[in-house]
Amino acid sequence: MNALTVFTIRAIVGTIAAVFMTRFFHPESGIVEILGLAVFLVGMAYVMEAFRKRKK
């Protein structure tokens, strides 16, 4: 898969996970908090991938 496809999949999954996590733990949160959490989750996916690649 190319980088754009991987980013798209991670962004979609990160956004869905952020919506569920935010609505479950903090139902009063707005769209800014959801987007912030989604950006954090996608960023952490790339950080974890970098750590995994560095170990090999």
Buried (B, 14 or more C-beta within 10 A) or exposed (E): EEEEEEBEEBBEBBBEBBBEBBEEEEEEBEEEEBBEBBBEBBEEBEEEEEEEEEEE
